[in-house]
Amino acid sequence: MHFKHSSLLHSSLLRFLSTTSSYVSINHFFTTATPNSPENPIYYFLRKCIALLPFCASSKFKLRQIHAFSIRHGVPLTDPDLGKHLIFTIVSLSAPMSYAGHIFSKISCPNVFTWNTMIRGYAESENPKLAIQFYRQMQVASVEPDTHTYPFLLKAVAKSMEVKEGEMIHSVATRNGFESLVFVQNTLVHMYAACGDTESAHRMFELMQDRDLVAWNSVINGFSVNGRPNEALTLFREMDLEDVKPDGFTIVSLLTACAELDALQLGRRIHVYMLKVGLRGNLHPNNALLDFYAKCGSIREAQQVFSEMGERNVVSWTSLIVGLAVNGFAEEALEHFKELERQGLVPSEITFVGVLYACSHCGMLDEGFNYFQQMKDEYGIVPRIEHYGCMIDLLSRAGLVKEAYQYIQEMPLQPNDVIWRTLLGACTIHGQLALGEIARAQLLQLESKHSGDYVLLSNLYASGSRWSEVQKVRRAMLKDGVTKTPGYSLVELGNRVYEFTMGDKSHPQSQEVYALLEEMTQKLKLEGYVPHTANVLKDIEEEEKEQCLSYHSERIAIAFMLINTAPGTPIRVVKNLRVCLDCHLAIKLISKVYDREIVIRDRSRFHHFRHGSCSCKDYW
């Protein structure tokens, strides 16, 4: 039987490999089928091995069998043809890259296809930086990259967040004439967006002549996840005008942007679109929808989405647990965590952040420490800085500031600026001046120029009427070029988001708003409201302090919504700073006097005000 007439043998081999995993059987079959021809038998076995490799797609063991057989029958390891096919199969099977690297090291003069396959394998591995190192070796070997090199390489750059490397590779791709290729352009947009360089991603996107859905998704997602939600939504409108239909990835990005802006009505329309085009059966958009509703404070709608999901994973459960926790429903969050365990699912690190957060924001001290221990002992999760941050917050909110400081001293991880800032905030609330100065000193060592650090220290001094120290802090802010982040509140009305700042009178309806604020203050006083002027940390008269409190941005936003929405309509406000004690007291009474549900999302959690009470039970 000659080699050119061996198609029957080839098909028999394939059938045989699909029904057995015995190396002895394969060896026996090959040796009994050795052709009796003048052709080189090594070449025959080489071609047969190469032909069989594509059929190893579901079995790494069969791959190793064929490789072992080729060695046993004298096929040289240096053969570039067998080598490139072996490496391609290894990468396709996600087999260890060390295996591919060993074979690559034996090949004499590997071609560009083999180099590209190695770069792709490393790009898809847990250590994508090795792909960049391999590319450098490729340059040293004087192997010219081709059209397939850059997409794999830029994918590795995106995963490793090495934007400087990406810029250099971009310039080389341009010099070699590959920048105009659509798939290279797509990966460049994705790379810049993934590395947080949204401006470069958008510039690259604008230069593209043919923009497919992949390009739109990359740039929209880049803006969405990098704190530019308005730009993400603007691009989506452009995408719609160009009649490019969104897919599940687009929906996830849009819902992320809506959650960032608290654009509940727009997100609801996206929800309707998902139902219309049949995306409600897709797990990832469903998870994004659940997360969106939770982050907008519409926790009951989040629970409804969760209950209707045909498929759920740990991300689904975690989103609901975290959502319930930040909305002040700690007991429900912990009940869902127990149900997750009963379902046999394994909680993730993020799941436990949600659990510890729930304990922290509801004063469940013992439960928090028990869950922290369970995380380590039962699930083998090594605590990260976020988990320790929750424990510091748990102690701090309970007023155990000294214990929190001791806990920081005993942490196995180096505390970061968030840890020290949490302690500084607790010291301000509980009047622990000495510990507050220690926390501030640590923040200075970390070279923190966060405006909130100066504000917290200033407030700490002001609470003790140490006005000269307050002035020193303010002078230090000026010297260091740090400006205080102004407090603002956002509300959504009629497809627009309105922003208000303290004492803001720039809005056309300001006269009506301030008239209502005056009326509101009088009505609240009839309900027993007494302004908590201790919150006004300024050296001014008591009457001026009361006026300052009345004009806080969240109260202006609420007054605006009371004027412009029908009675009984819920009011939702996003505030960039922590709600002060006086506003919290006032908004509870506003919800009662005006019979409105008011949801405030401040910098760390939600407050659901209804009938004169708050979901946080006055513990925040």
URQUIGI-V332317 format. One record per run of one state. SS is the DSSP state (hx for helix, st for strand, lp for the rest). FROM is the first residue (numbers start at 0). LEN is the number of residues. If there is no record, write none. Layout:
# URQUIGI-V332317
((SS | FROM | LEN) (SS | FROM | LEN))
This chain:
# URQUIGI-V332317
((lp | 0 | 2) (hx | 2 | 3) (lp | 5 | 1) (hx | 6 | 11) (lp | 17 | 5) (hx | 22 | 10) (lp | 32 | 8) (hx | 40 | 16) (lp | 56 | 3) (hx | 59 | 13) (lp | 72 | 7) (hx | 79 | 13) (lp | 92 | 4) (hx | 96 | 10) (lp | 106 | 5) (hx | 111 | 12) (lp | 123 | 5) (hx | 128 | 12) (lp | 140 | 6) (hx | 146 | 14) (lp | 160 | 2) (hx | 162 | 13) (lp | 175 | 6) (hx | 181 | 13) (lp | 194 | 3) (hx | 197 | 10) (lp | 207 | 5) (hx | 212 | 13) (lp | 225 | 3) (hx | 228 | 13) (lp | 241 | 6) (hx | 247 | 14) (lp | 261 | 2) (hx | 263 | 14) (lp | 277 | 1) (hx | 278 | 3) (lp | 281 | 1) (hx | 282 | 13) (lp | 295 | 3) (hx | 298 | 10) (lp | 308 | 5) (hx | 313 | 13) (lp | 326 | 3) (hx | 329 | 13) (lp | 342 | 6) (hx | 348 | 13) (lp | 361 | 3) (hx | 364 | 13) (lp | 377 | 7) (hx | 384 | 13) (lp | 397 | 3) (hx | 400 | 10) (lp | 410 | 6) (hx | 416 | 14) (lp | 430 | 2) (hx | 432 | 13) (lp | 445 | 5) (hx | 450 | 13) (lp | 463 | 3) (hx | 466 | 13) (lp | 479 | 8) (st | 487 | 6) (lp | 493 | 2) (st | 495 | 6) (lp | 501 | 8) (hx | 509 | 17) (lp | 526 | 6) (hx | 532 | 3) (lp | 535 | 6) (hx | 541 | 9) (lp | 550 | 2) (hx | 552 | 12) (lp | 564 | 6) (st | 570 | 5) (lp | 575 | 5) (hx | 580 | 13) (lp | 593 | 4) (st | 597 | 4) (lp | 601 | 4) (st | 605 | 5) (lp | 610 | 2) (st | 612 | 2) (lp | 614 | 6))
